[in-house]
Amino acid sequence: MSKSEFAVKSSSLSWPDGLKGAIPLQVVVPVVATIGALLIGLLIIAITGGSVSEAVEAFWDGMAGSSFNIGSSLNRAISLGLVGLGFIFANRANLTNVGGEGQIAIGGMFATAMALHGAGSLPFGLAFIVPLFVGALAGGCWGALAGVLKAKRNTNEVISTLLLSFIALPLVYWSVESFHLLRKPISDVSSLPESPEIPDATKLPLLFPADGSSPLHIGLPLAIVAVIVVWFVLRHTALGLKLRAVGLNEMASRRAGLRASWLIILAMGVSGALGGLGGAIMILGQQYYLTSDFSSGYGFDGLVVGLLSRGSAVGVVIGALLFGFLRSGSINMEITAHIPSAVVLICQGLIVIAIAGSAILMNRKPNS
Amino acid sequence: MALLELSGLTKRFGSFTALDNVSLTVESGEVHCLLGENGAGKSTLCNLIFGVHKPDAGVISLAGETFHPAGPAEALQKGIVMVHQHFSLVPNMTVAENLMLGRSGPKLEPRIVIDRMAELAAEYDLRIDPHVRIEDLSVGERQRVEIIKCLLGDPRLLVLDEPTAVLQPDEIDALLAICRQLVDRGKAVLLVTHKLGEIKRIADRTTVLRQGKVVETVKMEGADMQSLVRSMVGRDVRSPGSVLAATIGIENQNEADSKVVSMLSQDRTVEPALQLSHLTYNDLDGVTRIDDINLKVMPGEIVGIAGVEGNGQTELGLILAGLLQQASGSISAGGKNLDGCSPEEITAAGVGIVPEDRHAVACIKEMSVEENLFLGSISQFTKFGFVNRPAMRLAARELMREFDVRASGPEIPMSGLSGGNQQKAVLARELTLDPLIFLLAAQPTRGLDVGAIEAVYSRIRAASESGLGVLLISSELEELIAVSDRIAVIYRGKLVGELSSDSFSRESIGAMMSGHEHV
């Protein structure tokens, strides 16, 4: 067979053009989905008799009305982004970590414990670095647990990570309910089941301490570094290549000599560690004490951020900012305009459906 | 008037033209063979006739009327039936139940099917027990059920797509006899194949397809087989090597290549490249898939495993690759025990594997050629964890040139390569393992065209001549005979006999493949 005949064959079989055409759509669809969903949200408010102008004003104010609100929105985006990053990291190995909520909870709990017991007296930045590290480590172990189950027993990680979350959340509740664990001693002002405030030294330094009004802390640069590192690892390292191989075809990867079990555990561990870091940052950055429900859906929103990003670290950043600002806006809308934040949750749901649905449509192969 | 007439059929898939202005006629009462290599467009043509795809241009006419089936149902209604390469039978239902599926007209009852089967049995000698379950039938018998299914409605044209690929030699004979009977009763048969030997035995006329175009249509009476080979392969094959001759199923005109058994394999002090002792494997249902296999492959030796597919070859391949762990008995390569070793340990011990399932095991089709080539040895291009892509690409280019892997570049996904080039890439990866003392090649030529088959075998041979022990599992008996130094026959997980190259005979191996012990 001559060379030219082969050339015809190979060129006919590789169809990268179809993929190239889809790239702009990946940008267009989320933007349209977001705008459309927000318009539907406004429609719902109008139909149910709310004041649209009041709602928009409160919403905007909550998102970015002041440097405090912008800082809060960004702080929210940090944790969402870290969970989202964790999601795409595991997803590179075709693992679906839906346990961000539990990993946040475990990370936050251990970070609090570390901050309250021991880290406060450490010099320099170690007072907050050590709790952050411990939080990430704890979240990583929590995630790796699902990885071990997957690698050794082929347990579906969607189910195991979800169920591990149902264990993690009561664990946090237990810790703040028990005086011998993390619960604050009963004082005259309060007996709520929560931990005492962490020492000042363990709080994350603010980015603009001189300003005084912005709660934005050094979690932001930390998260940016995490984004770059994850992007780099997935894109340019042997580890990223191996994770991708195992995700695409575990059998063939093992045949080629990759240690698939180890890679699966590692992927879930790193994924959980990013979630745990997100939880630790929530406590050390803005909340300063542990409550039983401090994770309040960040894990699930972070999961959605990861899902919508379609494996891209840049996508995670955009998604995290979107959801962080939406969350801030909805909280303010509820407080000042008395419009339930559920409206924004509905909008978030619509965005998810629109983007996920369009992904299915885009991936559908043209019928010959 | 021709029963079926195709004129100017063209079919494109994207930018790829699968069929280009194809015209041919099939008469009632003839066996018309469609000859061509893999990828020549044979299956696409069948799918157009059967209504699975629609042509982009051209006309199909059936007994003089324009015929453009909207789907298989319409084709069936007009009396066109097709036996596909892969059977569509429900394994845990009986023959009669299967025959009733899809034909649940108001009148059809089991009795009617069974009576019709008796008629067909009398007419065509197509005997099969209507009450036996499909899963208890051999592959040949299952195909007979497919043919009976086609004949139930008294069709005019029977299309058989590569029907002999799954059959043993005696079953092929029976199938060809049935084809002859069908045309003797005025039906038309369109037989798709890439085996010249079969065409010689059965065809009245043959149309040769190459790259979607009709090269020629010839009457087989007094036809020159050499010119058919030339038409099919697209080049002059004056002295086909034994492998090529075996692949396309013709007698080799030359002296058989003398098989040089390496001196190493005679030397008893050398460790065998592979030794299996009492290898046994039971699957999850407790069925014995591999039954006490003992086998030695010496360095420099090519040992073939012949057998009808599904007799344990797949399991044997997976066990040797370390992907099935629960086998008992022992495996060693070059004197090193490999029991319970993981795939990466087996690779490190010098065992190369060309897996049977190219898409699921051999390569990751979504990843690039270079990534597939170096996935297991990525550390050679890695510094501090970072992959040095330019170095990897350079090495990939070098390896692709050496193994003649034709692709527009090492960065394109594996799925963009033809099957033959994918296989050459896999071979390149496995044959450059260091160390390498044993190679398992499981069905290495499945789905490949003639040129690629030659290339694969010449690589394997060259490697064996330099001292590599090779175990070659294949259901292509002719290829095994052409390449192997020894052939062992596997039947229901057991090695039932072994022949050395001086005593190979198609008949005795065929007999062993159907379960007769070697005498």
Interface residues (C-beta under 8 A of the other chain):
Chain A: M1 S2 K3 E5 F6 A7 V8 K9 S10 S11 S12 L13 S14 W15 P16 V233 H236 T237 A238 L239 L241 K242 R244 A245 L248 N249 M251 A252 S253 R254 R255 A256 G257 L258 R259 S368
Chain B: F13 G14 S15 F16 T17 G39 H53 Q211 V233 G234 R235 A321 G322 L323 S342 P343 E344 T347 A348 I353 P355 A360 V361 A362 C363 I364 K365 E366 M367 E371 N372 L375 G376 S377 I378 S379 F381 T382 G385 F386 V387 R406 A407 S408 I412 P413 S415 G416 L417 S418 N421 R429 D449 V450 G451
